[in-house]
Structure formats: C-alpha cells, structure tokens
C-alpha cells in the first residue's frame, strides 16, 4: 500500500499531514486502484483502533486534510466506486457531508449502475439516505438491471428506509428488467413488515414472467408472506406465462410445505394444469415431495392425470427414483401399467446410439422409468405391484435396455433375477449388451450380462457387435472384455475387428492400443482412404499420434481421394503450420514441443495471421504465454494490418493487452504507431466493442491518449454503439476537446450518438460541452439527425423512437443560438420538418415553444405541417382541404398559416405520378430511411461507414 493509505488505516492525522507536506502523491493508487480518499471514507464509522473509537471524528478530519490538498473527490476504484459510494455504504455520514459539496452530482453510478443512494438503501442507513435525498439524489435512479433504491431496501427489509423513500416520492410500482416490483423482492426474502407496508399502498402486479408476489413467496418458501398475501386477497389460482400457479411452486419448492397447506386451505385448485399439462402432483413427483403429495391426494388430487407427453405422476416419480412417493401413489391406486408417450430417454447414450431416427416418440412404462432412474427399490416396488418386466416400449426396448444404458448394476441384477429376456433386441437389433458396451466405464455391467448368458457375438441390423460399440466410445476395459468374449484366442478373429480410424479421430488412445494389438494393418484407411495417423494429426491428438507411430504407422501414406498425407492434413487450412494448428486447438504440449524444435513462431498463413494472432482469437492463454517466451513478434500485422495488440483490444483480453503493450514499448522505449490499414488503432477497436478494461489499459499509455488514425475517432466508435462507460473514460483522459472531432463526413460524436438514439451518450457529450451547432457535409446538425432518425414506422424492431425524442430534447436544452432552431439542411428542411415527419410529439412541441417557424418550406415546397404527410399525394390533398377550410375557421385560428402559404411553390409534378425514388422526390432521398445497424460484425469499417455507404447514406 502507498504510505499515505497506510497512514489513513493507522488513523493518525498527524502522520497524514506529515506525508502530505513531504509532497506525497495525494492521489496515489493501491493495487485495487483506490485513492487515499477511498480509504478515509471506508473508515468513517469503523471501530478499527482504540484511537479511532476515542476520537470519533479524527478520520473525518483526515478527509478534510486530503481535500484541502487537492485530493480528487471524483476518483474511482476498479469497480468505479467513488468515495461517496464507499461512505454511503458504510454510513460515514460526516465524510459524506464533507464530500458532497465538492461534487458535481451525487448521482454518479458505479460499474453496476448503482448510485450512492442504492448503497445506502441496501445497507439500511436511513440518515445517509435522508442526507443524499436532501442533496439532490435521484430517488428513482436505476442500476444496470433497472433496480432502484426501493428494490434494494425492500429486499433487505429496511422498513424505515422504504417508508422514507416512499414519502419522498419513490415510485412504489417500479419494475426492474425482469418486471420485479419492490413487493416481489420483499416477498422473495420474507420481509413481512415491508410486504405489509407495500400492500397497504395497493401494489400487487405480475413480473415479466407472469409471476405475482404470491408465486415468488411460494417459490422461496416464505410461508408468513404467503399467509399475509392470502389474507390481503391475493388470487391463489392466478397462472403465470407458462400456466403455473402458486400451488405448482409450493409443491416443488424446497421449503414450500406450509405454503402449500395455506393455498389448499384457501381454495386453490389441486388439479389445475400448466400449459404443458403438469399438475401440482406432477411437481411433487419431480422433486420427491412426499408429504405434499399426500396433502394433494387427500384434497382430491387426480392420481393418474397426464401431462402433454402422457406422463402420470407415477412415471415421473419412477424416473427420478422417489420410492416413498411411488409407494404413496401405488397405494392410492395409481395405474402401474399405463404407458407414457414422449418421456425423454433416461441417458444420452440412447440419443447417440440411435443414429437412424429420433427417439423423441417413445413409450415408457413405470418399470422402464425406474430402471432408467437406477433406483432398485423402485424397480422392485413397481414389479411387485404388477409391472410387466418384459413389456416393450414403442422402439422395442425393455427395462433391461434402460438399465444397461444408464449403467445401473443393481437394477440389472433385479431384472435378470425376474427372468427378463437377456438377448431381447429393439427395433434396430440392439440388445442390452450393445447398450452396456457403449455406456459402461468399468465393464461391471457388461461383465454381468455376459455371465448371465448374453450373446457376445450378437450383431445389430447394421452388422455391429458389442465390440464395435465399445470401440466407438473408447472404453478400453469393455473393449478388451468384448473382444475376448467374442473371439477368445482366435488370432484370425482379430483381423475382423473394426479399423482404428474412429478411435484415432476422436482421440481414444487406450482403445486404439487395444485394437492395434496383434498383426493389425496400422495404415488401414477409412472409406476415403484416410489413415488413422492422418485423422489423429487432423484433430491434434498427440497421444494417438505417438501410439500409431510406435506401431509403425507411415506418415507418408496418402488418402485415395486427394493424395494427402498426415503432414498435409496437419496444416490443411489456409496454409496453417503445425504450430498454428496446435495453438488454435490449445494443445500446449504440442506447442512447446514444436517451439523446442525451432518452429517459426512468426510464420503467417495466407491471411497474414501468425500463431500469436490465432492464440488471441481463440483465447488460448497458455499457448500465448509459450509464444511470448519465444519472443514472437507482437507488431506483425495481418492482411488488414491488425497486430496482436489490435486483436487483444478487440477481443477484450485486458491482461494480455497490458503485457503486449509492455513488450511493444520495451524496444523501442516508446510505443510505435499502431494503425491497421483502415487507420484504426487498438483504442478504436476496444471502444467499438465496449471493452472498458482494455480502454483503461490503453489510456494508461501516453501514446494512446491522442486522436490518431481514422477520423472516425474512438469516441465516435464508443457512442455509436452505446458504450457510455468507454466514452466516459476517453473524455476523462483526453478532455472535452475531443467532442469537436469530425469524421470524413464532418460528423461529430454528437451526430453519431444522436443518429443511434443513445440517450446516455448524448447526455454525456452535452455535459462535456459538445458543439450542438456543428453541421456535417449535408448541412445537418445533431438536432436534425436525432429528429430525422426517430421517424415512427421506419424504425426497426430494436429501435425506440422515444430514445430519439429524448436526444432531441437534450440537445435543445443546450442550444444557445436561437437561429439554429430554423437552420436548414441541404434539402432546406428545418428541425421542425424532420421532427414532425418523424412523429416526435414532444420534440415538435418544444421546437414550437422556442419559436420554430411553421411557414418555412423545404425544397419541395412543403411546410412542416405538410411534411407530416406519408406521401406527396397525401400532402397535396391535405393542402387543398386546408385551403378550403381556412375561410370558415373561427377568429381564434387566425394565427394559422394561410392557404396560399400552404400551397406555394408546389412543384409542377404534383398532379402527375410521383418519381420512382419516392412520392416526394429528392426529399425522400434525403429523408429518413430505415436505419441499418451501425454495428459491423468484422469491426469498424473504413472511414467510419458501412461498406454500402453512399454519398447520401444516413448510416454510420
């Protein structure tokens, strides 16, 4: 820790003063990027030493000393928390009183979007909440998940804070991004006092999933809250978006037994079914809620009700092995012989092995479900209750198939003892032995089946035996047992074993060793002539390559289709070297081995990508470390001029970016120019993709704290994609002057933010005095851009016209030059034309209030009123109607424009057909069109435009 922070934690103001007078850095940062002021705020009310307990205010005095010596009260730590955040969280009231007057705003948010008020409310500090509200804190500020201070106070049960916030105007029905209200949060954590208070305010709404507070309380087992909500009159039968009622949640939740009792006693329907047909009894069967199932049955729950897949509660209980619940259901009369359609297979091996068709449509009995679930007691219980162990499902499988596929040894013993047919095959000709060979890991089940009389040489309809299945899944012990059981000591039989290509391709080295025993042809290829060595090389399986080479495999054998050897396949794609393939696949041992053999670490493929580029693109950290230790160049560019530093910034690898920059700066000692062939720097890329950590790392380098390269600056890149935190970092490091930078089309960052409708970015730029009067090459100001891009009906599904309207209003607030209200673009359109055409009601009202002219005409002779028309023909009709109506208007409308002014300068083509470009000719070309996404999957494009950008394009 820096000496000054140590002194603060020691609680000695004299030592602090001494260090300050010795010119100790007042803003020194510790490893967590915390300043001395953070430490002082943190210790505001903590009983750390006897000296602090006795003196009380000494720490606050330390804060005053730091501030007097120019400590930065807006400093942020790695979580973007300011000293005020820390003080609010720890109830350092006097520290906050000292800090607040020096702040521009008390509504600064941390990385999670939480303000100091959030932290104070979360920790229940009523006095701190009161102070912050009195100092102008936004009581309805929300974090990145739209959680407000009231949400946090309700969740933690701080009733005093909740009452204070409500009394000061907090929105009691506010919702976060998932639609949770403060009542939901209080109900979820069982805060009964807060729940009562909020219920008195008549708040009870559903969240985004359709869940009411009663749903949430039942899900979390908060029985006291459930009782309170029922007494209040909550609907016990209300369904959510999936048709689940509170009773479903109470039946399934861990602590919902008492909640279920309350619901049933208050008239909840015990047989209500969700959209997928599940009743509360189904829910108890899934989770094994034995006592709750009894309650439901005693209150009329239907025992054999089926869901949409035909499963009864007994099927589900059998599948999950809930013995007590099975016994209860059978005792209550559940049908043990009923079939269920659509129950998912008990093990993924069923899906893997059934290559010919989907296994979704299956028929399973309760005994099958028990066998698949592996509960031997459940199997015995179902069989003793009349279950038929030889009954088959729709695919011809018996319970023995299910038990073998799921590797349940005891279930196999039980079923075999019952006399089940051990060699019974399904519709694909597979017996239980095939399934055991594919799924068994320690050969125990396979061995039991063989000892019980299963036929080892039995083949399915494709001609595959248990040996093939064991080999396909790489189970060495099963493979050895299957080979011995099938061929014994028959040497000739070994030649009939499956070729080892599959094992080589999938990396089953141990199974490969077994198959290669004896006089096998090691270079026997697959149907395309590819040898096992070629396939192992293709996939980078080093162990398999070693095994095959030790058995005499030839690296020069070629396939029959393309004549490629194993060496060709190892570097098959885009002229990739073996080192590149090893790095891309993350094979660290192979990378180290190749580098030891002097592989060229800087060799590039036909796209100019080196092994280091590929390591960064694939996120292979250990491989990157190996390459850097071998001094791989960090400044080599690919075909587009992008270095490893560019890719680290674009991919968000902040730690690697820091190391790469350190290497780049070491020789020469200063950072060399870093621009790709489009003029973009790593800072452009980091801002474009919103990687805040990378932006911080780059801005620590003096050479990066300037605007270089493509005129579409990093600030443009950040605001056009709504990366407000990155934009904030840029402005903090480079100053407000960068808001005046223009791209190749003279567009400022404010134009970019207004174009995209990003309100937070517009607000940030305006707070840094971004020029609102700047015009681009088409004569448009940011105000025109926002008004034009908010056109209702033109916006895509991901665009919100309200955002553009907010942008317009924000820019108008900062507009000092009244002449700009009636400024025109190249099409002679004023902001009022554009806002009216876009349907931005509030923006139009504000423009009119500020004196916008209603009689100015554009190049097509249209006033703002006529510009609202969707087509030129409609505008002409509207003008004629208004011209006819005007003489009959009352005197109160005498201020309206005259008919002549509405019709003057109409072009002669209004009587004919509209031009092909649109009903308003040139005005349509310049007018708003459906905005394409400014995001480019391959990164920022040259000149800050998309590839299809034309001279009149409205896209960035």
Rosetta blueprint (number, residue, H / E / L):
1 X L
2 X L
3 X H
4 X H
5 X H
6 X H
7 X H
8 X H
9 X H
10 X H
11 X L
12 X L
13 X H
14 X H
15 X H
16 X H
17 X H
18 X H
19 X H
20 X H
21 X H
22 X L
23 X L
24 X L
25 X L
26 X L
27 X L
28 X L
29 X L
30 X L
31 X L
32 X L
33 X L
34 X L
35 X L
36 X H
37 X H
38 X H
39 X H
40 X H
41 X H
42 X H
43 X L
44 X L
45 X L
46 X L
47 X L
48 X L
49 X L
50 X H
51 X H
52 X H
53 X H
54 X H
55 X H
56 X L
57 X L
58 X H
59 X H
60 X H
61 X H
62 X H
63 X H
64 X H
65 X H
66 X H
67 X H
68 X H
69 X L
70 X L
71 X L
72 X L
73 X L
74 X L
75 X L
76 X L
77 X L
78 X L
79 X L
80 X L
81 X L
82 X L
83 X H
84 X H
85 X H
86 X H
87 X H
88 X H
89 X H
90 X L
91 X L
92 X L
93 X H
94 X H
95 X H
96 X H
97 X H
98 X H
99 X H
100 X H
101 X L
102 X L
103 X L
104 X L
105 X L
106 X L
107 X L
108 X L
109 X L
110 X L
111 X L
112 X L
113 X L
114 X L
115 X L
116 X H
117 X H
118 X H
119 X H
120 X H
121 X H
122 X H
123 X L
124 X L
125 X L
126 X H
127 X H
128 X H
129 X H
130 X H
131 X H
132 X H
133 X H
134 X H
135 X L
136 X L
137 X L
138 X L
139 X L
140 X L
141 X L
142 X E
143 X L
144 X L
145 X L
146 X L
147 X L
148 X E
149 X H
150 X H
151 X H
152 X H
153 X H
154 X H
155 X H
156 X H
157 X L
158 X L
159 X H
160 X H
161 X H
162 X H
163 X H
164 X H
165 X H
166 X H
167 X H
168 X L
169 X L
170 X L
171 X L
172 X L
173 X L
174 X L
175 X L
176 X L
177 X L
178 X L
179 X L
180 X L
181 X L
182 X H
183 X H
184 X H
185 X H
186 X H
187 X H
188 X H
189 X L
190 X L
191 X L
192 X H
193 X H
194 X H
195 X H
196 X H
197 X H
198 X H
199 X H
200 X H
201 X L
202 X L
203 X L
204 X L
205 X L
206 X L
207 X L
208 X L
209 X L
210 X L
211 X L
212 X L
213 X H
214 X H
215 X H
216 X H
217 X H
218 X H
219 X H
220 X L
221 X L
222 X L
223 X H
224 X H
225 X H
226 X H
227 X H
228 X H
229 X H
230 X H
231 X H
232 X H
233 X L
234 X L
235 X L
236 X L
237 X L
238 X L
239 X E
240 X L
241 X L
242 X L
243 X L
244 X L
245 X E
246 X H
247 X H
248 X H
249 X H
250 X H
251 X H
252 X H
253 X L
254 X L
255 X L
256 X L
257 X H
258 X H
259 X H
260 X H
261 X H
262 X H
263 X H
264 X H
265 X H
266 X L
267 X L
268 X L
269 X L
270 X L
271 X L
272 X L
273 X E
274 X L
275 X L
276 X L
277 X L
278 X L
279 X E
280 X H
281 X H
282 X H
283 X H
284 X H
285 X H
286 X H
287 X H
288 X L
289 X L
290 X H
291 X H
292 X H
293 X H
294 X H
295 X H
296 X H
297 X H
298 X H
299 X L
300 X L
301 X L
302 X L
303 X L
304 X L
305 X L
306 X L
307 X L
308 X L
309 X L
310 X L
311 X L
312 X L
313 X H
314 X H
315 X H
316 X H
317 X H
318 X H
319 X H
320 X H
321 X L
322 X L
323 X H
324 X H
325 X H
326 X H
327 X H
328 X H
329 X H
330 X H
331 X H
332 X L
333 X L
334 X L
335 X L
336 X L
337 X L
338 X L
339 X L
340 X E
341 X E
342 X L
343 X L
344 X L
345 X L
346 X L
347 X L
348 X H
349 X H
350 X H
351 X H
352 X H
353 X H
354 X L
355 X L
356 X L
357 X L
358 X L
359 X L
360 X L
361 X L
362 X L
363 X E
364 X E
365 X L
366 X H
367 X H
368 X H
369 X H
370 X H
371 X H
372 X H
373 X H
374 X L
375 X L
376 X H
377 X H
378 X H
379 X H
380 X H
381 X H
382 X H
383 X H
384 X H
385 X L
386 X L
387 X L
388 X L
389 X L
390 X L
391 X L
392 X L
393 X L
394 X L
395 X L
396 X L
397 X L
398 X L
399 X H
400 X H
401 X H
402 X H
403 X H
404 X H
405 X H
406 X L
407 X L
408 X L
409 X H
410 X H
411 X H
412 X H
413 X H
414 X H
415 X H
416 X H
417 X H
418 X L
419 X L
420 X L
421 X L
422 X L
423 X L
424 X L
425 X L
426 X L
427 X L
428 X L
429 X L
430 X L
431 X L
432 X H
433 X H
434 X H
435 X H
436 X H
437 X H
438 X H
439 X H
440 X L
441 X L
442 X L
443 X L
444 X H
445 X H
446 X H
447 X H
448 X H
449 X H
450 X H
451 X H
452 X L
453 X L
454 X L
455 X L
456 X L
457 X L
458 X L
459 X L
460 X L
461 X L
462 X L
463 X L
464 X L
465 X L
466 X H
467 X H
468 X H
469 X H
470 X H
471 X H
472 X H
473 X L
474 X L
475 X L
476 X H
477 X H
478 X H
479 X H
480 X H
481 X H
482 X H
483 X H
484 X H
485 X H
486 X H
487 X H
488 X L
489 X L
490 X L
491 X H
492 X H
493 X H
494 X H
495 X L
496 X L
497 X L
498 X L
499 X L
500 X L
501 X H
502 X H
503 X H
504 X H
505 X H
506 X H
507 X L
508 X L
509 X H
510 X H
511 X H
512 X H
513 X H
514 X H
515 X H
516 X L
517 X L
518 X L
519 X L
520 X L
521 X L
522 X L
523 X L
524 X L
525 X L
526 X L
527 X L
528 X L
529 X L
530 X L
531 X L
532 X H
533 X H
534 X H
535 X H
536 X H
537 X H
538 X H
539 X H
540 X L
541 X L
542 X H
543 X H
544 X H
545 X H
546 X H
547 X H
548 X H
549 X H
550 X H
551 X L
552 X L
553 X L
554 X L
555 X L
556 X L
557 X L
558 X L
559 X L
560 X L
561 X L
562 X L
563 X L
564 X L
565 X L
566 X H
567 X H
568 X H
569 X H
570 X H
571 X L
572 X L
573 X L
574 X L
575 X L
576 X L
577 X L
578 X H
579 X H
580 X H
581 X H
582 X H
583 X H
584 X H
585 X L
586 X L
587 X L
588 X H
589 X H
590 X H
591 X H
592 X H
593 X H
594 X H
595 X H
596 X H
597 X L
598 X L
599 X L
600 X L
601 X L
602 X L
603 X L
604 X L
605 X L
606 X L
607 X L
608 X L
609 X L
610 X L
611 X H
612 X H
613 X H
614 X H
615 X H
616 X H
617 X H
618 X H
619 X L
620 X L
621 X H
622 X H
623 X H
624 X H
625 X H
626 X H
627 X H
628 X H
629 X H
630 X L
631 X L
632 X L
633 X L
634 X L
635 X L
636 X L
637 X L
638 X L
639 X L
640 X L
641 X L
642 X L
643 X L
644 X H
645 X H
646 X H
647 X H
648 X H
649 X H
650 X H
651 X H
652 X L
653 X L
654 X H
655 X H
656 X H
657 X H
658 X H
659 X H
660 X H
661 X H
662 X H
663 X H
664 X H
665 X H
666 X H
667 X L
668 X L
669 X L
670 X L
671 X L
672 X L
673 X L
674 X L
675 X L
676 X L
677 X L
678 X L
679 X L
680 X L
681 X L
682 X H
683 X H
684 X H
685 X H
686 X H
687 X H
688 X H
689 X H
690 X L
691 X L
692 X H
693 X H
694 X H
695 X H
696 X H
697 X H
698 X H
699 X H
700 X L
701 X L
702 X H
703 X H
704 X H
705 X L
706 X L
707 X L
708 X L
709 X L
710 X L
711 X L
712 X L
713 X L
714 X H
715 X H
716 X H
717 X H
718 X H
719 X H
720 X H
721 X L
722 X L
723 X L
724 X H
725 X H
726 X H
727 X H
728 X H
729 X H
730 X H
731 X H
732 X H
733 X H
734 X H
735 X L
736 X H
737 X H
738 X H
739 X H
740 X H
741 X L
742 X E
743 X L
744 X L
745 X L
746 X L
747 X L
748 X E
749 X H
750 X H
751 X H
752 X H
753 X H
754 X H
755 X H
756 X H
757 X L
758 X L
759 X H
760 X H
761 X H
762 X H
763 X H
764 X H
765 X H
766 X H
767 X H
768 X L
769 X L
770 X L
771 X L
772 X L
773 X L
774 X L
775 X L
776 X L
777 X L
778 X L
779 X L
780 X L
781 X L
782 X H
783 X H
784 X H
785 X H
786 X H
787 X H
788 X H
789 X H
790 X L
791 X L
792 X L
793 X L
794 X L
795 X L
796 X L
797 X L
798 X L
799 X L
800 X L
801 X H
802 X H
803 X H
804 X H
805 X H
806 X H
807 X H
808 X H
809 X H
810 X H
811 X H
812 X H
813 X H
814 X L
815 X L
816 X L
817 X L
818 X H
819 X H
820 X H
821 X H
822 X H
823 X L
824 X L
825 X L
826 X L
827 X L
828 X L
829 X L
830 X L
831 X H
832 X H
833 X H
834 X H
835 X H
836 X H
837 X H
838 X L
839 X L
840 X L
841 X H
842 X H
843 X H
844 X H
845 X H
846 X H
847 X H
848 X H
849 X H
850 X L
851 X L
852 X L
853 X L
854 X L
855 X L
856 X L
857 X L
858 X L
859 X L
860 X L
861 X L
862 X L
863 X L
864 X H
865 X H
866 X H
867 X H
868 X L
869 X L
870 X L
871 X L
872 X H
873 X H
874 X H
875 X H
876 X H
877 X H
878 X H
879 X H
880 X H
881 X H
882 X H
883 X H
884 X H
885 X H
886 X H
887 X H
888 X H
889 X L
890 X L
891 X H
892 X H
893 X H
894 X L
895 X L
896 X L
897 X L
898 X L
899 X H
900 X H
901 X H
902 X H
903 X H
904 X L
905 X L
906 X L
907 X L
908 X H
909 X H
910 X H
911 X H
912 X L
913 X L
914 X L
915 X L
916 X L
917 X L
918 X L
919 X L
920 X L
921 X L
922 X H
923 X H
924 X H
925 X H
926 X H
927 X L
928 X L
929 X L
930 X L
931 X L
932 X L
933 X L
934 X L
935 X L
936 X L
937 X L
938 X L
939 X L
940 X L
941 X L
942 X H
943 X H
944 X H
945 X L
946 X L
947 X L
948 X L
949 X L
950 X L
951 X L
952 X L
953 X L
954 X L
955 X L
956 X L
